[in-house]
Structure formats: C-alpha cells, structure tokens
C-alpha cells in the first residue's frame, strides 16, 4: 500500500502573476496557453492535453483553436470558419462538448472516469488513443453578450466565449484540488486571452475594411487627417457595366449576393498578387500596386495579370448565370501609373485611408470611356511604356480626350480585345 502524500499543487499566486505579466506585455493566445500548460506540468500536474478556443471577428473565420500536448508541445494554431455554424445544433451536440456546453448554458464540464460510452467524440478518442483518464472543460464568456446567451452570440458570429479543456492520464483522474486550482486561474487567463483577441480583432477588422498595408499604417498611429505620403503606384479603376439594369430586377437579398459574387471576381486577382483594394464604390473598385523598391516592369506585368484574371473570372461567372437564365454584367477596367498621395483624407472625425491626386482622377476618366470605345480594358500610355515585358499583350487604340484633361491621351487595350473586334 502506497501512503505517500500527493504532490503539492502548483503555486497559484506565481501562475497568476505570470499570466498578468504576459497579458500586459501583449502575449498571443498560443503563447499564453503554451506557457501556462508547461508551467503547470513542470510543477507536478500530469496534464496530457490542453486545448483553447477563442473567438475572433473576421468575415471568413469564426475563431481559433490552439492545442498543447505534453508529448509534442504546442501545435500550429488552427482556424475554424463560419460555415456550418447554424447547423451545429443538430450535428455537433453529440460530438463536441463545447457545443453542448454553449447550447445548455453550462460553464463547467467534467467527465471522470472516461468510458467507452461517453457521448463526446474527442473525449472517447483521448481515452482510447492517448490514455486519458479525466477530462475537464470550461466555457468563459468574453465581454457583454448584449442580452443574448453565449450560444446565441456564437451562432450569430459575435464574440462568444473562451473554451478551454484539460485532459490528464493520472490514475484516478484530476484531484479535486487540481480542478479548484484550474478554476481559480481561468479568470486571469481569460483577461489575457480577451486582450489578445481584442488586438487580433482590431487588426483583422482594419485589414478587412482598409487592406493590410493601410491597416498597419493606421495601427502604427497614422490617424491624423492630412497625414499622407507621396508614393508611386499602378492604379486600377474598375466598374461593373449594366449594374443599374440588373439591380432593378433583383430582390434586396439577391442583389447583395450578386454584387458579392462579382466583387470576388474583381478583388481576388489583386489581393492574391500582393495588391491593395483601397475601396469599393457601390459597383466599382479602386485597387493599387505600390512601386517603391520594386521593378516597375514587373509590377505592371503583375497588374496586367490581375486585370486579365478578373476579366476571365467575370466571363466564367456570366456563363454560369446565363445557364441559369440570370442577367449578367460586364467589367470595365482602367490601368494607369504615376504619383499619388496615400493616407488620411476626409472630415475631421470620419476619415478614409486611400489614394488621391491627378493620377487617380485620370484613371477614373479613362475607365469612363470603356463604354464609348467598346473595350472592357483601357490602359494609359504611361502604364504601357512602363510595362516593358508586356508589349505583345497590348494594342494601341489612339489618342482620345478625357473629361477635364486638356491634352488628348494615347490609350491602349489588351490585344485579345483588338483581335476579336
């Protein structure tokens, strides 16, 4: 018979102080989880696995999952999407303890011992495959739920809760004192997680609405009206043709779905190639590629690739819509190159981080001629001369007058449109 006393508990004061220091220093959620799990293990707790799910605010991702294992340490952070969230009530309750906790407004769940007939898939796997003997999980709300339950907030994509679980392979499972220790640490951990989530949400929201480069500039302190830089950039102005006619035939819901499908076709070719979508203007888009420290000819080639990709995507979308008997829209685009002012422009308390200047105005004037000239892509002489590697792809149209511009401008288009004219 072994009458040896159980090992002492980890020091809760030391662990709380560490969490506070790391949270104030801006530690990420993975760093907080990995550091806490390692310290608990080093101080005698037989932790087998710790997982932490945290919400975010992103148009694609609902939140992030971080998992630590004693054998392998911290795994790469995983993201889970909004897709299927509304259906989880039917399919997820049996397999996911956190979904069950959210649906039933439970803050704590403990399964001791782990048996073959436990209803949660992850717990059964931990028992069968990793030798877990006990599993404890907590759901800690982060922020005000606005009068809704945490489950309702989660389903609607709003900030929900920090979900954290601990598994052990200690014979007999967790001691009650260990569960008490973990429970006492969670509020401090949740504060650190909430601070990290708030930072991630701020960055994500700004990148979603401003673009990565503009977001980083704003976060670094460039928020005073009139703070702008002079940069050289390739500018693309794009606009959907036939939007008014199509919008008159659609319901409000179908109009949003339709415009989003076309905007994907317009924007993804630029963002996937390192460009910035600076703004959407109803049925239009302003995008740019910065030229600083880059070969101008290479940037122009990339911009042309993006334009052709966008046109091909719209053609493919239109083909599908015509098969379904739906109305279609064309895409008019203009490419120009030159100096612009990039930064904060607007009213004193409502700013836009964008580009302005004669180059932007001229790109807009060029795009406006697409319908008149009957070419979906128009390219300025300045851009064409800089696109040294793309001469075989371009065809000269001739000199035309732009509204508000005194001197006629020489314009080009993609050769593919001249060959089919």
C-alpha positions in Angstrom: 0.0 0.0 0.0 1.4 3.4 -1.0 0.7 6.0 1.6 2.9 8.7 0.1 1.2 12.1 0.1 0.1 13.5 -3.3 2.5 16.0 -4.9 1.9 19.7 -3.9 -0.2 21.9 -6.1 1.4 24.4 -8.4 1.7 27.9 -6.9 -1.5 29.7 -7.9 0.0 33.2 -7.0 3.1 32.6 -9.2 0.9 31.4 -12.1 -1.5 34.3 -11.8 1.3 36.8 -11.7 2.9 35.2 -14.7 -0.4 35.4 -16.6 -0.8 39.1 -15.7 2.7 40.0 -16.8 2.3 38.2 -20.1 -1.1 39.7 -20.8 0.2 43.2 -20.1 3.1 42.5 -22.4 0.8 41.6 -25.3 1.3 37.9 -25.3 -0.6 36.0 -28.0 -3.2 33.3 -27.2 -0.9 30.5 -28.2 1.9 31.9 -26.0 -0.4 32.2 -23.0 -1.7 28.6 -23.5 1.7 27.0 -24.1 3.3 28.9 -21.2 0.6 28.0 -18.7 0.4 24.4 -19.7 4.2 24.0 -19.5 4.3 25.7 -16.0 1.5 23.5 -14.7 3.3 20.4 -16.0 6.7 21.5 -14.6 5.1 22.0 -11.2 3.7 18.5 -11.0 0.3 18.3 -12.8 0.1 15.3 -15.1 -1.5 17.2 -18.0 -1.9 15.2 -21.1 -3.6 17.7 -23.4 -4.9 21.3 -23.2 -7.0 23.0 -25.8 -8.2 26.6 -26.0 -10.7 28.0 -28.4 -11.0 31.8 -28.8 -13.4 33.9 -30.9 -12.4 36.5 -33.4 -14.1 39.0 -35.8 -13.4 38.1 -39.4 -15.5 37.7 -42.5 -14.3 34.1 -43.0 -13.0 32.8 -39.6 -15.2 32.4 -36.5 -12.3 31.7 -34.2 -9.0 29.9 -33.5 -8.1 26.7 -31.8 -4.8 26.1 -30.0 -3.8 22.6 -28.7 -0.9 21.7 -26.4 0.2 18.2 -25.7 2.7 17.1 -23.2 4.5 14.8 -25.7 4.7 17.3 -28.6 4.1 20.8 -27.1 2.1 23.5 -28.9 0.6 22.6 -32.3 0.2 25.3 -35.0 -2.9 27.4 -34.5 -5.9 26.3 -36.4 -8.8 28.4 -37.6 -12.5 27.4 -37.9 -14.9 29.1 -40.2 -18.5 30.5 -40.0 -19.6 27.8 -42.5 -22.0 25.3 -40.9 -22.3 27.2 -37.5 -26.1 27.5 -37.9 -26.3 23.7 -38.4 -24.2 22.7 -35.4 -27.2 22.5 -33.1 -28.3 19.3 -34.9 -25.0 17.6 -35.7 -22.5 19.0 -33.2 -24.0 18.3 -29.9 -23.1 14.6 -29.8 -19.5 15.1 -30.9 -18.4 18.4 -29.3 -18.5 19.1 -25.6 -18.2 22.8 -26.1 -21.2 23.0 -28.4 -23.1 21.1 -25.8 -22.0 23.5 -23.0 -22.9 26.6 -25.1 -26.3 25.2 -26.1 -27.1 24.3 -22.5 -25.5 27.4 -20.9 -23.0 25.3 -18.9 -19.8 26.8 -17.7 -18.1 23.7 -16.5 -18.0 20.0 -17.6 -16.0 17.2 -16.0 -16.0 13.6 -17.1 -14.4 11.2 -14.6 -13.7 8.4 -15.5 -13.6 8.4 -19.3 -15.7 5.5 -20.5 -16.4 4.0 -23.9 -20.0 5.2 -23.9 -19.2 8.9 -23.2 -21.2 11.0 -25.8 -18.3 13.2 -26.9 -16.1 12.0 -29.7 -13.0 13.9 -28.6 -13.2 12.5 -25.1 -13.5 8.9 -26.3 -10.5 9.4 -28.6 -8.4 10.8 -25.8 -9.3 7.8 -23.7 -8.7 5.2 -26.4 -5.8 6.6 -28.3 -3.9 8.7 -25.6 -4.8 7.0 -22.3 -6.6 9.9 -20.8 -8.4 9.2 -17.5 -10.2 12.5 -16.9 -11.4 15.5 -18.9 -12.5 18.9 -17.6 -13.7 21.8 -19.7 -14.8 25.4 -19.0 -16.6 28.0 -21.1 -15.8 31.5 -20.0 -17.8 34.4 -21.6 -15.7 37.1 -23.1 -17.4 40.5 -22.9 -21.0 41.6 -22.9 -23.3 39.2 -24.9 -25.9 42.0 -25.5 -28.6 40.2 -23.6 -28.2 37.0 -25.6 -27.0 33.7 -24.4 -23.4 32.8 -25.3 -24.8 30.2 -27.7 -26.9 32.8 -29.5 -23.9 35.0 -29.8 -21.7 32.2 -31.1 -24.3 31.2 -33.7 -24.6 34.8 -34.9 -20.8 35.2 -35.3 -20.4 37.6 -32.4 -17.8 37.4 -29.6 -18.7 34.4 -27.6 -16.6 32.6 -25.1 -13.1 31.2 -24.3 -13.4 27.4 -24.4 -10.7 25.6 -22.6 -10.3 21.9 -21.8 -7.7 19.9 -19.7 -7.1 16.1 -20.0 -4.9 14.0 -17.7 -3.6 10.5 -17.7 -3.1 10.4 -13.9 -4.5 7.3 -12.4 -7.8 8.3 -10.8 -8.0 11.5 -12.8 -7.7 15.0 -11.6 -7.7 15.6 -7.9 -10.5 18.0 -6.7 -7.8 20.4 -5.5 -6.4 20.5 -9.1 -9.8 21.2 -10.5 -10.1 24.0 -8.0 -6.7 25.4 -9.0 -7.6 25.4 -12.7 -10.9 27.0 -12.0 -9.2 29.8 -10.0 -6.8 30.6 -12.8 -9.3 30.9 -15.6 -10.5 34.5 -14.9 -6.9 35.7 -15.1 -6.2 33.6 -18.2 -9.5 34.9 -19.8 -8.4 38.5 -19.3 -5.1 37.8 -21.1 -7.0 36.0 -23.9 -9.5 38.8 -24.2 -6.7 41.4 -24.6 -5.0 39.2 -27.2 -8.3 38.7 -29.0 -9.1 42.4 -28.9 -5.7 43.1 -30.6 -6.4 40.4 -33.2 -9.9 41.7 -33.8 -8.7 45.3 -34.3 -6.1 44.2 -36.8 -8.5 41.9 -38.6 -11.3 44.5 -38.8 -8.9 47.1 -40.2 -7.4 44.8 -42.7 -10.9 43.7 -43.8 -12.1 47.3 -44.4 -8.9 49.1 -45.3 -6.5 46.4 -46.6 -3.3 45.1 -45.0 -1.0 48.0 -45.7 -3.4 50.7 -44.8 -4.4 48.8 -41.6 -0.8 48.6 -40.4 -0.3 52.3 -41.1 -3.4 53.2 -39.1 -2.4 50.8 -36.2 1.0 52.4 -36.1 -0.5 55.8 -35.4 -1.2 57.4 -38.9 -4.7 58.6 -38.0 -4.4 62.4 -38.2 -6.3 64.0 -41.1 -4.0 65.2 -43.8 -1.2 62.7 -42.9 -0.3 61.4 -46.3 2.8 60.1 -48.2 3.7 60.6 -51.8 4.1 57.2 -53.5 4.4 55.9 -57.0 1.7 53.3 -57.8 0.0 51.4 -60.5 -3.7 52.3 -60.2 -6.7 50.2 -61.4 -10.2 51.6 -61.6 -12.9 49.0 -62.2 -16.7 49.3 -62.6 -19.5 46.9 -63.4 -21.4 47.8 -66.5 -25.1 47.1 -66.6 -25.4 47.2 -62.8 -28.4 49.6 -62.7 -30.4 47.4 -65.1 -29.6 44.2 -63.3 -30.2 45.6 -59.8 -33.7 46.7 -60.9 -34.6 43.1 -61.5 -33.3 41.6 -58.2 -34.6 41.5 -54.7 -32.5 43.2 -52.0 -31.1 39.8 -50.8 -30.3 38.6 -54.3 -28.7 41.9 -55.2 -26.3 41.6 -52.2 -25.4 38.0 -53.2 -24.9 39.0 -56.8 -22.7 42.0 -56.1 -20.6 40.0 -53.7 -20.0 37.3 -56.4 -18.8 39.9 -58.9 -16.7 41.7 -56.3 -14.9 38.4 -55.6 -14.1 38.2 -59.3 -12.8 41.8 -59.2 -10.8 41.8 -56.0 -9.2 38.4 -55.5 -6.9 38.7 -58.6 -5.4 41.8 -57.0 -5.2 40.8 -53.3 -3.8 37.3 -54.2 -0.9 39.1 -56.1 0.0 41.5 -53.4 -2.1 44.4 -54.5 -4.3 46.6 -52.3 -8.1 47.0 -52.8 -8.4 50.5 -51.4 -12.2 50.8 -51.6 -15.4 49.6 -53.1 -17.6 52.3 -54.6 -21.0 50.7 -54.9 -20.5 48.7 -58.1 -16.9 49.8 -58.5 -13.4 49.2 -57.1 -10.2 51.1 -56.7 -7.0 49.0 -56.4 -3.3 49.7 -56.5 0.2 48.1 -56.6 2.9 50.2 -54.9 6.0 50.7 -57.0 8.5 51.6 -54.2 11.6 49.3 -54.2 10.1 47.1 -56.9 10.9 46.7 -60.6 8.2 48.8 -62.4 8.0 46.5 -65.3 7.4 43.5 -63.1 4.7 45.4 -61.2 3.0 46.3 -64.4 3.1 42.7 -65.6 1.5 41.7 -62.3 -1.2 44.3 -62.6 -2.0 43.2 -66.1 -2.2 39.6 -64.9 -4.6 40.7 -62.3 -6.8 42.5 -64.8 -6.9 39.6 -67.2 -7.7 37.2 -64.3 -10.5 39.5 -63.2 -12.0 39.6 -66.7 -11.7 35.8 -67.1 -13.5 35.3 -63.7 -16.3 37.6 -64.7 -16.7 35.7 -68.0 -16.9 32.4 -66.1 -19.4 33.8 -63.7 -21.5 35.3 -66.5 -21.5 31.9 -68.3 -23.0 30.2 -65.2 -25.5 33.0 -64.7 -26.7 32.7 -68.3 -27.1 29.0 -67.9 -29.5 29.7 -65.0 -31.3 32.4 -67.0 -30.0 35.2 -64.9 -28.9 38.7 -66.1 -25.2 39.4 -66.4 -22.9 42.4 -66.0 -19.6 43.3 -67.7 -16.5 44.6 -66.1 -14.8 47.8 -67.3 -11.2 48.5 -66.1 -8.6 51.1 -66.5 -4.9 50.9 -65.7 -2.7 54.0 -65.0 0.6 54.7 -63.3 2.0 57.7 -61.5 2.5 59.6 -58.3 -0.4 59.7 -55.8 -0.9 60.9 -52.3 -1.6 58.0 -49.9 -3.1 58.5 -46.5 -5.8 60.1 -44.4 -8.4 62.1 -46.3 -11.9 63.2 -45.1 -13.8 65.0 -42.4 -12.4 65.7 -39.0 -13.9 62.7 -37.4 -14.6 60.4 -40.4 -11.6 59.5 -42.5 -10.8 57.4 -45.5 -7.3 55.9 -46.0 -6.9 56.0 -49.7 -5.1 57.5 -52.7 -5.9 60.8 -54.3 -4.4 63.0 -56.9 -4.3 63.6 -60.7 -3.2 60.0 -61.4 -6.3 58.7 -59.6 -8.6 61.2 -61.3 -7.2 60.3 -64.7 -7.6 56.6 -64.2 -11.3 57.3 -63.4 -11.7 59.4 -66.6 -10.1 56.6 -68.6 -12.4 53.9 -67.2 -15.4 56.1 -68.0 -14.6 55.8 -71.7 -14.8 52.0 -71.8 -18.4 52.0 -72.9 -17.8 54.6 -75.6 -14.7 52.9 -77.0 -16.2 49.5 -76.6 -13.2 48.0 -74.8 -13.5 46.5 -71.3 -9.9 47.3 -70.5 -8.2 50.6 -71.2 -4.6 51.3 -70.4 -2.8 54.7 -70.3 0.3 55.4 -72.3 2.3 55.9 -69.0 1.4 52.4 -67.9 2.0 50.9 -71.3 5.5 52.4 -71.6 6.4 51.1 -68.1 5.2 47.6 -68.9 8.4 46.6 -70.7 7.7 42.9 -70.7 4.1 43.1 -72.0 4.3 44.8 -75.4 3.0 41.7 -77.1 -0.1 41.8 -74.9 -1.0 45.4 -75.7 -2.6 47.1 -78.7 -2.7 50.8 -79.3 -6.1 52.4 -79.7 -5.2 56.0 -80.4 -5.4 59.4 -78.8 -8.7 60.4 -77.1 -9.8 63.3 -75.0 -10.5 62.7 -71.3 -13.1 64.8 -69.4 -11.3 67.6 -67.6 -7.9 66.8 -69.2 -6.6 69.4 -71.6 -4.3 67.2 -73.7 -5.5 64.1 -75.6 -4.2 60.9 -74.1 -2.9 57.9 -76.0 -4.7 54.8 -74.8 -4.1 51.0 -75.2 -6.1 47.9 -74.6 -5.3 44.2 -74.3 -4.5 42.7 -77.7 -7.1 39.9 -77.1 -9.9 42.5 -77.5 -8.5 44.0 -80.7 -8.1 40.5 -82.2 -11.8 39.8 -81.7 -13.1 43.2 -82.6 
